[in-house]
Amino acid sequence: MLVHPPGPFPTEDPSMAVTHLLAAVAGAGAGVLADRLRGSGVTSTASLAGSTLAAPSAAAWITDFLNAAYYAKQPPNRDLDDLRLAFAIVTTYWHEHGTRRLGARDVLRFHDAFGTARLRGSGGRTGTLDRDSLLSGGERLFGHWFPSAALDWNRAGWGIVFPSVEAKEGHDPEVRLRRAQPGPLSPPRRPEPEQVWHTYPPVELPDAAATIRALLDVEHWPDYASELGRFTPLRRGGLDGQTFEIEVVGFPSPRTPVFTRAYVTVENLVTAAEPAARDAWVDALRRGFASRPHEQSPLPDDADVHAGFDLMTHQGHFMGEAKNRLLVYSADGRDYVRAAGTWDPMSWPLAEMYSRVGQWSQHAFWGMAGPEQSMLHQLGDQVRRRYLDPAAGGTAAEPA
């Protein structure tokens, strides 16, 4: 993931309360820059910059809104639930307004809903928003149903908050897929000995069976977002064959997160319910790492694998021609989730970007750094909160 780690933020900036109005004007020129990048041949990912939900004229004010909810706060005041709520507000607004791309004109509605709270500095400093202000602003945007629905796991999905369970059940996620139009799959194509194979640190889980439930509940993948990115499913149906839009956060300067996107599709989902297919998948993974003694195997010798799958990139992905694997396993009486990636050697400029910033971010997202940056840590946290906490109605499931 070609992003910079987030740095410290200045402690005072009174102008932040009205920057989302100025951002709408600044965003109008973003389309010209994007067009130049697309035609320059400098990077194959420029055409995927931004979001399927927003026109270039909305990019700046949406970024500023997310900044107010999370990135511009002092670290003690940051809470990933606030960032996920802010993302949900933007995505719900897109859904409630006919799934048209958001533009500069929509900033006025957000200013009416959140401007006063930002002037007050509800998030701890001028221009920021706390959770209560996000919920009350969402109520002004959508109606009285929003605050309770935003806190109801059963009325959330695909990054959207729905007024009812029935509305959620009627949602067609492929509306976003048709707008995204991901390119063809781009798995590694070089001979296997020439490919790069790498694994990341294991992340301990509260319960393997509940984690598999959480992964199979694909509509909730946006709820596992970290501060570096999130996955949104785009297809009807379950995990096998599912295509995800990845929104990745970059930091060209400490307080200006920039979002780019890419796509992956799940292939080769294996579980303990089909041991032959699972064992063949695991054996291929072990053989690949066994031929690379400088790389640590992602699986201890005595590991019991409960589930695994490949995340295959689409053309234009920031890792080039690649695939990642996620596996859920138990070893020494503990449960873990772990990522293991394979990619073709990168051409310039991807290799240059990866060596400077991508390597750190990729490791962080898949578990090396703090929990705030790692989607796998956030997955484990949501499993604990949503699937195992009796107060939330959660119960552990049998392994799939």
N, C-alpha and C positions, 0 to 999 in steps of 0.2 A: 504494500500500500504506500503510495508515493506521497506521504504527508509528513509535516514537521511535528514534533512533539509540542503540545501547548506550553507556553511559557508563562511567567508571572505577568499580571496585569497591573497597570498603574492604579493608584488608589483613588484618584479624583478626576472627574471629567463631567462638569455640569451640563455640557452640551448633549450628552447622550440621550436625554429625555426627548429630544426632537430630531435625533439623527435619522429615524426611520422616515420622516418626511423628506429630508434632504436625500436620503438613499434612493427614494423612488425616482428623483430627478437624475441622480448619478447612474442609476441602472439603465436608463434609456440608451446610454452609449455602449452598454456591454455587448449588445448584439453585433456591433461593428467589429469589436475586438474579437469576438468568437468567430465571426466570418473570416477574419484575417488569419486566425490561427488554423482554421479548417483548411484553408487553401495554401498554407505555408509549407506543409510537409514536415514541419519541425517535430510534431508529436502525433502519434496515431490515436491518442486519447482526447485530443481537443474537441472532437466532434461529440464526445459524450459528456462534456462539461455541463455542470448544472443539474437541473431536475426536469423530469417529464411533467411536473405539475406547474412549473412556472416559466413564463416567458423571460427573456433577458432583462426586460424592464422591471421585473419583480425581484430579480436575484438579490439586489442590494438591500432592499427593505426586509425581505424574508431573512437574510443573513443577520441583519441588525436585530430582528425580533428574537431569533435563536440566541444571539449574543446576549440580549437582555435577560433571557431565561436562564442562561448557564455560563457561557464562556467569559462574559465581562464581569462576573462576580468574583469576589475574593474566594480563594479555595475553601475556607471554612463554610462559606454560604452556598457552595455548589452542591446540587443534588441531581443525580441523573434522572430521577423521576420528573423533575421540572423540565429537563431537556426533552424527555420523551413526551411529556404533556404538550410542550410547545410544538414539537413536530406533529403531534396528533391534531392540534388546533389548526395548523396550516393544512394538513391533509384532509381533515373533516370539512374545512371551508371549501377546499377544492371539490370535494364530493358533493357538498350541499349546493354548490353553484354550478351544477351540470357538468362537472369534470372538464370544464374549459381551462385552458392554461391561465394561471393568475398573472395579472399585469400591474402596471403602475397605479391604475385607478383603485385597486383593492386596498392600497395602503391607507386610504381615508377611513375605511371601515375599521381597520386595525387601530388606527390612531384614536378613533372614537371609543373603542373598547378598552384600550390599554394605556392611552396617553397619560391620563391623570395619575395612574398608579406608577408610571415610569417617572413622572415629574416628582412624585413623592419619594421615589427610591425604595420601593417596597422590598426589593431584593437585597438591600443592605448598602447600596450606594446609588447616587442619582442615575436614573436611566435604566435600572434593573427591575425585574419582576419576581416576586415570590410566588409560591404555589397558590395561595388564596387569591392573589390578583390574577393569575392565569385562569383560575376556575371562574372567578366573577367576570372577567373579560370574555371568557368563552360563553358564559350565560348571556351576556349582552349580544354576542355574535349569533348564537344559535337558538337560545330560548332557555326556559327554566329547567328543561330536562338535562342540560349538559353537565352540570357539576356532579350529580349523582352517577350519570352514565359514564363519565370519565374515570370514575373510581371503581367501576363494575367490570371485572374481567370478562364477564359473559356478554357485555355489550361493546367490547373492543375487538378489533381485528383488522389486519392489513394496514395498520397505522391509523385507522379511522375510529372515531367514537360514534356509535349508533344510538338513536333514541330508544330502540327496543331490540330485544333478541330477534324478533321477527324481521326487523329491518336488516339486521346483520345477516340473517339466513338468506335474505333475498339479494344480497350484494353479489355482483359479478366482478371479480378481480381482473378479468381479462380486458375490461375497459382501459385500464392502465397499460396492459400488455400491448394493446393495439396502438397506443400512443408511443410506447417505448420502441417498438420494432427492433428488438435486438438482432444483431447480425448472426451469421452462422457460428456453430461451435468451433473453438480453436484449441483443441487439446495439444499436448506436446507431440511434435512430429519428427524430431530428430531421433536417430537410433538411441536406444535406451542407455548405452554406455556414455553418450554425450550429454545426456540430460542432467540437470541439477536436481538432487533429491535432498530434502531437508525436513527435519522435524522440529517441533517447538515444545516447550515445557508442558508436562501434563498439568491439568487443572483438576483438583479434587472436587468431587461432587457429593451432595448430601445423600443421593440415592440414584442408582443407575436406572432403575425401572421408571421412576418419575421423570428422569431426564429424557428418556426415550419418548415418553408421552408428550413432553414439552416440544421436542423436535418434530414429532408427528403432527402436532397442532400448528400447522404452518402459518395460520393467520396471525399467530402471536410472535413470530420471529422479530417484527419491529420492536416488540417490548423487551427484547434482549439487547437493545442497542447500547453501545458504549459511547464515550465522547469522541471516538475516532470513526464511528460509522454505524450503519444499520443495514439490515437485509429486509426487503419487502417482497413477498411472494406475488407473482403475476398471473398464475394459472389457477383454474378450478382444480379441485381434487387435492390429493395428499402430497406427501414428500417426494415419492419416487416420480421422476420426470418433472418436478417443479422447477420453474425458472424464477430467479430472484434478481431484483434490481438492487445493487449495492450503492449506497450513497456514502462516499468517503470524505472525511473532513481534513482539509489541509490548512496550514497556518503560515502564509507568507510573511505575516507580522503577528505579534502576540495577540492582538485583539481583532483580527480580521479572518475568521474562519472562512474557507472557500470550499465549496462542495463540487465534487466530480462524481461521475457515476460509471458503473460497468455492470455486466450481467454474467451470471453463472447458472448452470442447469444441473440438477441432481441426476446422477446416473449410478447404476450398480448398488442400489440400496440392499443391504444384507442384514439379516437379523438371526437371532437364535432359533426362530421358527423354521428356518430353512438352513440347517447346519452345513449341508454340502456346499451351497453357494457361499455361505459365510466363510467356511474354512478355505475355499479356493481363493476368495478375495484376500483373506489374511495371509495365506501362503505366498501369493504374488507380492504383497507388501513386504513380507519378511525377506523374500529373495532379493528384492530390489535394494533394500538397505544392507543386506549381508554382503552385497558386492561393493559396498562403499564403506569400508571399515572406519573412515574418518568421520562418518555420520552416525550418531546414536540411533539405534532402532527405536521406533515409537512404541514398541510393545515388549515388556519384560517376557522372559521365556515362559513363565507360569501364568501369563495373563489369560483371563477368560473374557473373550470379546462378545459383547451383547448385541452391538449394532455398528454398522459402518456404512459410509457412502462416499462417492466422489462428487466434488463440486467442479464441473467442467466449465472453463471460461468460454465466453463468446468473443468474436472478433472485436478488437478495440480495447480489450481489458488491459489495465495498467501493468499486469504481470506478463503480458504477451501471450504466447502459446503455453498454457499451463493447466494444471488441475490441482486441487487441494482435496485432502481426505479428512473426514472427521470420523473418529471412532470412540465408542463408549465401551469401557472395559473395567474389569475388577482385577486387583492384584494385592496380595497380602492383606486381604480383608477390607480393602478400601476401593471406592469407585472413582473413576477418572473419565474425563473427556480430553481428547488430544487431537491436534491437527498435524498433518504431514503433507508437504507439498512437493510437486514435481513440475519443473518448467524447462523449456528450451533456453539455452544461453541467450541472453538479451542483446539486442543490437543497440547501438547508440541512437537516441539519448536515454532509452529506458535503463540501460546498464548504469549510466552516469547518475541518473536520479535515484536508482535503487541503492547504489553504493553510498550516496550522501545522506539520504533520509528514508528511503523506502525500507531498508533492512530493519532499522529500529522500529518503525511503525508496524511492519508486518509481524515482527516478534511480539510487540506490545499488544496488538489486536488479538493474537492467538494465544496470549497468556503469559508472556515473559515479564511485563511491567506491572503497574498497579491495576487493581480491579476496575478502576474507572475507565481504563483504556481498553480492556479486554472484553470482547463479546462472550468468551467462554466463561469468564468469571460472572458476568451478568446473567448468563443462562443459569448457572448454578444458583445464583441469588434468587432469581425468579422461581426456580424449581422449589426452593426452600419456602418462599413466601406464598406462592400460588398453588402449588401442587401438594405440599406436605403440611402446611399450617392448618390445623383443624378449624381455627377461627375463620379462615378464608374458604373453608369447604374442601380443602385439599386432602387427598388420600393417595398413598403410594400405589402404583400399579404393578402387576406382574410384568416381568421383562417380555418384550415383544418377541 
